């Protein structure tokens, strides 16, 4: 399993637009083969800060996500709304163990 954690800061006037676009990406991402989880989180004390938690069964499935039409649409749509470049960090999962899936 591979998990990517993405931190995103959005310009304040675009927060609701960002949420709408990101929810569309979420709805399509959870249908992808190999997707285990795709959480969209908003910071409770900074509404312009978001965190995406993306879990895929394999590195190949995670890479395939970045080639989907819905991801490419999201990426291009939200690009100008970001206050700074998004920061995605890939992680290997130690726990829970794969035997639980």
QUINOR-V532274 format. One record per residue. N is the residue number from 1. BURIAL is I if it has 24 or more other C-alpha atoms within 12 Angstrom, else O. Layout:
# QUINOR-V532274
n:N burial:BURIAL
n:N burial:BURIAL
This chain:
# QUINOR-V532274
n:1 burial:I
n:2 burial:I
n:3 burial:I
n:4 burial:I
n:5 burial:I
n:6 burial:I
n:7 burial:I
n:8 burial:I
n:9 burial:I
n:10 burial:I
n:11 burial:I
n:12 burial:O
n:13 burial:O
n:14 burial:O
n:15 burial:I
n:16 burial:O
n:17 burial:O
n:18 burial:I
n:19 burial:I
n:20 burial:O
n:21 burial:I
n:22 burial:I
n:23 burial:O
n:24 burial:I
n:25 burial:I
n:26 burial:I
n:27 burial:O
n:28 burial:O
n:29 burial:I
n:30 burial:I
n:31 burial:O
n:32 burial:I
n:33 burial:O
n:34 burial:I
n:35 burial:I
n:36 burial:I
n:37 burial:I
n:38 burial:I
n:39 burial:I
n:40 burial:I
n:41 burial:I
n:42 burial:I
n:43 burial:O
n:44 burial:O
n:45 burial:O
n:46 burial:O
n:47 burial:O
n:48 burial:I
n:49 burial:I
n:50 burial:I
n:51 burial:I
n:52 burial:I
n:53 burial:I
n:54 burial:I
n:55 burial:I
n:56 burial:I
n:57 burial:I
n:58 burial:I
n:59 burial:O
n:60 burial:O
n:61 burial:I
n:62 burial:I
n:63 burial:O
n:64 burial:O
n:65 burial:I
n:66 burial:O
n:67 burial:O
n:68 burial:O
n:69 burial:O
n:70 burial:I
n:71 burial:I
n:72 burial:O
n:73 burial:O
n:74 burial:I
n:75 burial:I
n:76 burial:O
n:77 burial:O
n:78 burial:I
n:79 burial:I
n:80 burial:O
n:81 burial:I
n:82 burial:I
n:83 burial:O
n:84 burial:O
n:85 burial:O
n:86 burial:O
n:87 burial:O
n:88 burial:O
n:89 burial:O
n:90 burial:O
n:91 burial:O
n:92 burial:O
n:93 burial:O
n:94 burial:O
n:95 burial:O
n:96 burial:O
n:97 burial:O
n:98 burial:O
n:99 burial:O
n:100 burial:O
n:101 burial:O
